[in-house]
């Protein structure tokens, strides 16, 4: 890549100023510091700034002086340009500030995702320095693309945190307390310590897309050759067909997800892989019915913190399972890969709709049939589910932007981890050659010791909030803080008129330390019963 800068000259006040390849200067040739201060004075406050163009570092330094507690992420055209600009003292001094990061434009997306924490920083502001944007047409377009993509990904993740943050926090604490607790049936073997893929078996990941109805005959015919890893939505449908799943994966923390599991079916021959964020009612039901349970973590910072504690105390962490953009199909695939299966097959992973959103026999059938009527039959409810967001055509099916993002993430993981990938329209086939050690699961968890350690660690780290390298115990509260900030939405009817109101949350503008203490008080409500 051609360097954006050609040389460095000295301004009238003696400060070094970088020149672009065409001889134009990045900053004022008279007083770059004063120019930077004037530009920074026009900026509104934000907790996190993303700047296009660092140049000699004068504007970043002025911005930092005006907003000392803000984090600044700046982009330069390339690493070679960054190395060149290190000759300028102001730029070089910024490298010693832990709240400033200057990276090549190509790394802006990953760096934004890695450093911007909405729950802590609040708003972010994107600034394009005029000279850099004017003289770097390709670079500024790349910067805009990267920041826009990162902003969308962050918004989607933060939306999930705001909705589920407090639910996840409660679920994790409750599930941790259930580990190692014996269930009633004597035949139950809880929390197996390890898992190794059966030799010669093909891991069949069964998602609950409508095409799984077509694949059932294939599954029944090849049953002895397959190790069936069903998503929780597909599990109920398989159970009603008399197909015993070898494993079931569930990551959903909502109470509604328990409907996948409630039945009188025998479960002792099935391994249930629950995310620590999963709904505890489902876990309790499977324990009581004699099912084998293995807990994993999918990246929630409180789950990660508990995993680090478990590894410290017992030498065994909670296995990390990827969910991609947050879908159970990817979690099931990642479990199969990390469990050591070399032959992988995936069915029902449609990430689109045909005449309906799911295969037959899921809990949606029973749920929607329960309130169907002559004027609003079950098809009306399914249509409302499918058309709640804008759809576009994908072959003979229709999909949404979210479902298509799931598909792209799923297929990228296949390409990253497997070879000989084939898709015949309803079944993915792939081969994984990577050798993994046996998956080890946590058999016990010392809840009283964990709570004691957690409280001491929090009270120590809360006194001095270090950023951007947050301590794990502080990071464990980020989703809960996001949930506390969320404004409430009310839908109802008044005098025959539909009403939609967004109710201002008194916590929405509160400072992070205040919400951190509130989230800590919330978690103590759940942990008090487990203390000794």
C-alpha positions in Angstrom: 0.0 0.0 0.0 1.3 3.4 -0.9 2.1 5.6 2.1 -0.4 8.4 2.6 2.4 10.8 3.8 5.6 11.8 2.1 7.5 13.9 4.6 7.5 16.1 7.7 8.0 19.8 7.7 8.3 22.3 10.5 5.5 24.8 11.2 6.1 28.4 12.0 5.7 27.7 15.7 8.3 24.9 15.4 5.9 21.9 15.5 6.4 19.1 13.0 3.6 18.7 10.4 3.2 15.7 8.1 2.7 16.3 4.4 0.5 14.2 2.1 2.0 12.7 -1.1 0.7 15.7 -3.1 2.5 18.2 -0.8 -0.5 19.4 1.1 -0.2 19.5 4.9 -2.3 17.5 7.3 -2.3 20.4 9.8 -1.8 24.1 10.0 1.6 25.2 8.9 1.5 28.1 11.4 0.2 26.6 14.7 -1.2 23.0 14.5 -1.8 22.9 18.2 -4.1 26.0 18.2 -5.9 24.7 15.1 -6.5 21.4 16.9 -7.8 23.1 20.1 -10.3 25.2 18.0 -11.6 22.1 16.2 -11.9 20.1 19.5 -13.8 22.9 21.1 -16.6 22.4 18.6 -17.0 18.7 19.5 -19.9 17.5 21.8 -19.0 15.3 24.7 -19.0 11.5 24.2 -17.7 8.6 26.2 -16.0 7.0 23.1 -14.6 8.8 20.1 -13.7 7.2 16.7 -11.5 9.5 14.7 -10.6 9.1 11.0 -7.1 10.4 10.6 -4.6 10.8 13.4 -1.9 12.7 11.5 0.5 14.3 13.9 -1.8 13.6 16.9 -2.6 17.2 17.6 -6.4 16.9 17.3 -6.4 13.7 19.4 -4.3 15.3 22.0 -6.6 18.3 22.2 -9.7 16.1 22.3 -8.2 14.1 25.1 -7.4 17.3 27.0 -11.0 18.5 26.7 -12.6 15.1 27.5 -9.9 13.3 29.7 -12.2 10.4 30.7 -13.2 9.5 27.1 -11.7 6.7 25.1 -10.3 7.6 21.7 -9.9 5.2 18.8 -8.2 6.6 15.8 -7.6 5.2 12.3 -4.6 5.7 10.1 -4.3 4.5 6.6 -1.8 1.7 7.3 0.7 0.4 9.8 3.5 1.9 7.8 1.9 5.3 8.1 1.6 4.8 11.9 5.3 3.9 12.1 6.1 7.0 10.0 4.1 9.3 12.3 5.8 8.0 15.4 8.6 10.4 14.5 6.3 13.3 15.7 6.6 13.7 19.5 2.9 14.4 20.1 1.8 11.3 18.1 4.5 9.2 19.8 3.3 10.3 23.3 -0.2 9.1 22.6 1.1 5.5 22.4 1.6 5.7 26.2 -2.0 6.6 26.9 -4.1 3.5 27.7 -7.3 5.3 26.7 -6.0 6.0 23.2 -5.7 3.4 20.4 -4.4 4.2 16.9 -4.8 1.4 14.4 -4.8 0.8 10.6 -8.2 1.5 9.0 -8.6 -2.2 8.2 -8.6 -3.0 12.0 -11.3 -0.4 13.0 -14.1 -3.0 12.9 -12.5 -5.5 15.2 -11.1 -2.8 17.5 -14.5 -1.1 17.9 -16.0 -4.5 18.9 -13.2 -5.2 21.2 -13.0 -1.8 23.1 -16.4 -0.1 22.8 -18.6 -1.1 25.8 -21.9 0.7 25.5 -22.8 0.0 29.2 -19.7 1.8 30.3 -19.0 4.5 27.8 -22.6 5.4 26.8 -22.7 7.2 23.5 -19.9 7.2 20.8 -19.1 9.9 18.3 -17.5 9.4 14.9 -15.2 12.3 13.7 -13.7 12.6 10.3 -10.7 15.1 10.2 -11.3 17.2 7.1 -7.8 17.1 5.6 -7.4 13.4 6.0 -10.8 12.6 4.6 -10.2 15.0 1.6 -6.8 13.5 0.7 -7.6 9.9 1.4 -10.7 9.0 -0.7 -10.2 5.2 -0.6 -9.3 5.2 3.1 -12.2 7.3 4.2 -14.7 5.0 2.4 -13.1 2.0 4.1 -13.3 3.8 7.4 -17.0 4.5 6.9 -17.8 1.0 5.9 -16.0 -0.5 8.8 -17.5 1.8 11.4 -21.0 1.4 10.0 -20.7 -2.4 10.1 -19.3 -2.3 13.6 -22.0 0.0 14.8 -24.7 -2.4 13.5 -23.1 -5.4 15.2 -22.7 -3.5 18.5 -26.3 -2.3 18.3 -27.6 -5.8 17.8 -25.5 -7.2 20.7 -26.4 -4.3 23.0 -30.1 -4.7 22.2 -29.9 -8.3 23.3 -28.1 -7.3 26.5 -30.6 -4.7 27.3 -33.5 -7.2 26.9 -31.9 -10.2 28.6 -29.2 -8.8 30.9 -31.0 -9.2 34.2 -32.6 -12.5 33.1 -29.1 -13.9 32.2 -27.7 -12.8 35.5 -30.3 -14.6 37.4 -30.2 -17.7 35.3 -26.4 -18.0 35.6 -26.4 -17.8 39.4 -29.3 -20.3 39.6 -27.6 -22.8 37.2 -24.3 -22.6 39.0 -26.0 -23.6 42.2 -27.6 -26.6 40.4 -24.2 -28.1 39.3 -23.5 -31.3 41.2 -26.9 -31.3 43.0 -28.3 -34.8 42.8 -31.6 -35.4 41.1 -34.3 -37.7 42.3 -34.0 -40.7 39.9 -31.2 -42.9 40.9 -30.4 -43.7 37.3 -29.4 -40.1 36.6 -25.7 -39.4 36.0 -25.3 -35.7 36.2 -22.5 -33.5 34.8 -20.3 -36.1 33.1 -16.7 -35.0 33.5 -15.7 -35.5 29.8 -17.0 -36.3 26.4 -15.3 -37.9 23.4 -17.0 -38.4 20.0 -18.0 -42.0 19.4 -15.7 -43.6 16.8 -17.3 -43.9 13.3 -20.3 -41.8 14.0 -21.4 -38.8 11.9 -22.5 -35.8 14.0 -25.9 -34.8 12.6 -26.8 -31.3 13.8 -30.6 -31.0 13.5 -31.9 -27.5 13.4 -35.7 -26.9 13.3 -36.1 -25.3 9.9 -39.0 -26.5 7.8 -36.8 -28.6 5.5 -36.1 -31.0 8.5 -39.5 -32.6 7.8 -38.0 -33.8 4.5 -34.8 -35.0 6.2 -36.6 -37.1 8.8 -36.8 -40.2 6.5 -33.1 -39.9 5.8 -32.3 -39.7 9.6 -34.5 -42.7 10.4 -32.8 -44.7 7.7 -29.3 -43.8 8.8 -30.0 -43.7 12.5 -27.3 -46.2 13.6 -24.6 -44.2 11.8 -25.5 -40.9 13.3 -25.0 -39.1 16.6 -27.9 -36.7 16.6 -27.3 -33.3 18.1 -30.6 -31.5 18.1 -31.3 -27.9 18.8 -33.8 -27.4 21.6 -36.6 -26.5 19.1 -36.1 -29.6 17.0 -35.9 -31.9 20.1 -39.6 -31.8 20.9 -40.5 -32.6 17.3 -38.0 -35.6 17.2 -39.4 -36.8 20.5 -42.9 -36.9 19.2 -41.7 -38.9 16.2 -40.1 -41.4 18.5 -36.5 -40.4 17.5 -34.2 -40.4 20.5 -31.6 -37.7 20.3 -28.1 -38.3 21.5 -27.6 -34.7 22.6 -29.6 -31.6 22.8 -28.2 -28.0 22.8 -30.1 -25.1 24.5 -28.8 -21.5 24.9 -32.1 -19.6 25.3 -32.7 -18.0 28.7 -36.4 -17.2 28.2 -39.1 -19.0 30.2 -40.9 -19.9 27.0 -37.9 -22.1 26.0 -38.8 -24.5 28.7 -41.7 -25.7 26.5 -39.1 -27.6 24.4 -38.5 -30.0 27.3 -41.7 -30.5 29.4 -43.0 -34.0 28.7 -43.0 -37.5 30.1 -40.4 -38.8 27.6 -37.4 -40.7 28.9 -34.3 -38.6 28.9 -31.5 -40.8 30.5 -30.0 -41.7 27.1 -29.6 -38.1 26.0 -26.9 -35.6 26.9 -28.4 -32.1 27.5 -25.9 -29.3 26.8 -27.1 -26.2 28.5 -25.6 -22.7 28.3 -25.2 -21.3 31.8 -27.6 -18.6 30.6 -30.3 -21.1 29.8 -33.5 -21.1 31.7 -33.1 -22.9 35.1 -36.6 -24.4 35.0 -35.6 -26.4 31.9 -32.5 -27.6 33.7 -34.4 -28.6 36.8 -36.9 -30.5 34.8 -34.3 -32.5 32.9 -32.4 -33.2 36.2 -35.6 -34.6 37.8 -36.4 -36.7 34.8 -32.9 -38.3 34.9 -31.2 -36.6 31.9 -27.5 -36.1 31.8 -26.5 -32.5 31.9 -23.4 -30.6 30.7 -23.0 -26.9 31.2 -21.1 -24.7 28.8 -20.5 -21.0 28.4 -21.1 -18.9 25.3 -19.3 -15.7 26.2 -21.4 -14.0 28.8 -18.9 -12.2 31.0 -20.5 -13.6 34.2 -20.3 -17.1 32.8 -16.7 -16.4 31.9 -15.9 -15.2 35.4 -17.5 -18.3 36.9 -15.5 -20.4 34.4 -12.2 -18.8 35.5 -13.1 -19.4 39.1 -13.9 -23.1 38.4 -10.6 -23.5 36.6 -8.7 -22.0 39.5 -10.5 -24.2 42.1 -10.8 -27.5 40.2 -8.6 -27.2 37.1 -11.7 -27.5 34.9 -13.3 -24.6 33.1 -16.7 -24.5 31.5 -16.2 -25.3 27.8 -16.6 -22.3 25.5 -19.1 -22.8 22.7 -19.5 -20.3 19.9 -23.0 -19.1 19.0 -22.0 -16.8 16.1 -24.6 -14.1 16.0 -26.5 -15.8 18.8 -28.1 -18.9 17.2 -28.4 -22.3 18.7 -27.6 -24.0 15.4 -24.1 -22.6 15.4 -23.7 -23.6 19.1 -24.7 -27.2 18.2 -22.2 -27.2 15.3 -19.4 -25.8 17.5 -20.1 -28.5 20.1 -19.8 -31.2 17.5 -16.5 -29.7 16.2 -15.0 -29.4 19.7 -16.2 -32.8 20.7 -14.0 -34.3 18.0 -16.4 -35.4 15.3 -14.7 -35.7 12.0 -17.8 -36.2 9.9 -20.4 -33.5 10.1 -23.9 -33.3 8.7 -26.4 -30.5 9.2 -30.0 -30.5 8.3 -32.9 -28.1 9.0 -30.4 -25.1 8.9 -32.6 -23.2 6.5 -32.2 -19.7 7.9 -35.3 -18.9 5.8 -39.0 -19.7 5.5 -41.0 -21.8 3.1 -44.7 -22.0 3.8 -43.9 -21.9 7.6 -41.0 -21.0 9.8 -40.4 -24.3 11.6 -40.7 -28.1 11.1 -43.8 -29.9 12.3 -44.1 -30.8 16.0 -42.3 -27.8 17.6 -43.9 -26.1 20.7 -45.1 -23.4 18.3 -47.7 -25.8 16.9 -49.2 -26.5 20.4 -48.9 -22.8 21.4 -50.6 -21.3 18.3 -53.3 -24.0 18.1 -54.3 -23.3 21.7 -55.7 -19.8 20.8 -56.6 -20.4 17.2 -60.2 -19.6 16.1 -62.3 -19.6 12.9 -61.4 -15.9 12.3 -57.8 -16.2 13.3 -56.6 -19.7 12.6 -53.1 -21.0 13.4 -51.8 -19.9 10.0 -52.4 -16.3 11.1 -50.1 -16.6 14.0 -47.4 -18.2 11.9 -47.7 -15.5 9.3 -47.4 -12.9 12.0 -44.2 -14.6 13.1 -42.7 -14.8 9.6 -43.7 -11.3 8.5 -42.7 -9.4 11.6 -39.7 -8.1 9.7 -39.1 -7.4 6.1 -38.5 -10.5 4.0 -36.6 -11.0 0.7 -36.5 -13.9 -1.7 -33.7 -16.5 -1.4 -34.4 -19.1 -4.1 -37.8 -20.7 -3.4 -37.7 -19.4 0.2 -37.9 -16.1 1.9 -35.5 -14.8 4.5 -34.8 -11.7 6.6 -31.7 -9.7 7.1 -31.2 -11.3 10.6 -31.7 -14.9 9.3 -29.4 -14.2 6.4 -26.7 -12.9 8.8 -27.1 -16.2 10.7 -26.6 -18.2 7.5 -23.5 -16.3 6.5 -22.0 -16.7 10.0 -22.8 -20.4 10.0 -21.3 -21.0 6.6 -18.2 -19.0 7.4 -17.6 -21.2 10.5 -17.9 -24.3 8.2 -15.4 -22.8 5.8 -13.1 -21.9 8.7 -13.2 -25.4 10.4 -14.0 -28.0 7.7 -13.1 -29.2 4.3 -15.1 -31.1 1.6 -18.1 -29.0 2.2 -21.2 -29.9 0.2 -24.8 -28.7 0.3 -27.5 -30.5 -1.7 -30.4 -28.1 -0.9 -31.4 -29.6 2.5 -28.3 -31.3 3.9 -24.8 -29.8 4.6 -21.9 -32.3 4.7 -18.4 -31.5 5.8 -15.2 -33.0 7.2 -13.3 -31.7 10.2 -9.7 -32.8 10.4 -8.7 -30.8 13.5 -8.0 -32.9 16.6 -9.5 -31.7 19.9 -8.8 -33.0 23.4 -11.9 -34.5 25.1 -14.4 -31.9 26.3 -14.3 -31.7 30.1 -17.3 -30.5 32.0 -17.6 -29.1 35.5 -18.9 -31.9 37.7 -19.0 -29.7 40.9 -19.1 -26.0 41.7 -18.4 -24.6 45.1 -21.1 -22.0 45.2 -20.5 -20.6 48.7 -16.8 -20.1 47.9 -17.6 -18.5 44.6 -20.0 -16.0 46.2 -17.4 -15.1 48.8 -14.7 -14.6 46.3 -17.0 -12.7 43.9 -18.0 -10.2 46.6 -14.4 -9.6 47.8 -13.2 -9.2 44.2 -16.0 -6.8 43.3 -15.6 -4.6 46.4 -11.8 -4.3 45.6 -12.2 -3.6 41.9 -15.2 -1.3 42.2 -13.1 1.2 44.2 -11.0 1.9 41.1 -12.6 1.3 37.7 -9.8 0.6 35.3 -10.5 1.1 31.6 -10.2 0.0 28.9 -8.8 -3.2 30.5 -11.8 -3.9 32.8 -11.3 -6.5 35.5 -13.4 -9.7 34.8 -15.6 -9.1 37.8 -16.6 -5.6 36.6 -17.1 -6.8 33.0 -19.4 -9.5 34.4 -22.0 -6.8 35.1 -22.1 -5.2 31.6 -25.2 -7.0 30.3 -27.1 -6.3 33.6 -26.2 -2.6 33.4 -27.4 -2.5 29.8 -30.7 -4.0 31.0 -31.0 -1.4 33.8 -30.5 1.4 31.3 -33.3 0.2 29.0 -36.3 2.3 28.4 -39.6 0.4 28.8 -42.0 0.0 25.9 -45.8 -0.3 26.5 -48.3 -1.4 23.9 -52.0 -1.3 24.8 -55.4 0.1 23.9 -57.1 3.2 25.3 -60.7 4.1 24.3 -60.5 1.8 21.3 -57.2 3.4 20.0 -54.0 1.4 19.9 -51.4 3.1 22.1 -47.6 2.7 21.9 -45.6 4.5 24.6 -41.9 4.5 25.3 -41.6 5.1 29.0 -38.4 6.9 30.1 -36.3 4.8 32.5 -34.9 6.8 35.4 -31.7 4.8 35.1 -31.1 5.5 31.4 -28.9 8.6 32.0 -27.3 7.4 35.3 -23.6 7.1 35.5 -22.0 3.7 35.1 -20.7 3.5 38.8 -24.3 4.0 40.0 -25.7 1.3 37.8 -22.9 -1.0 38.7 -23.8 -0.8 42.3 -27.5 -1.4 41.5 -26.6 -4.5 39.4 -24.5 -5.7 42.3 -27.4 -5.3 44.7 -29.6 -7.2 42.3 -27.2 -10.1 42.1 -26.9 -10.3 45.9 -30.7 -11.0 46.0 -30.0 -14.3 44.1 -26.8 -15.3 45.9 -27.9 -14.7 49.5 -29.4 -18.2 49.8 -26.2 -19.9 48.7 -23.9 -18.2 51.2 -22.6 -20.0 54.2 
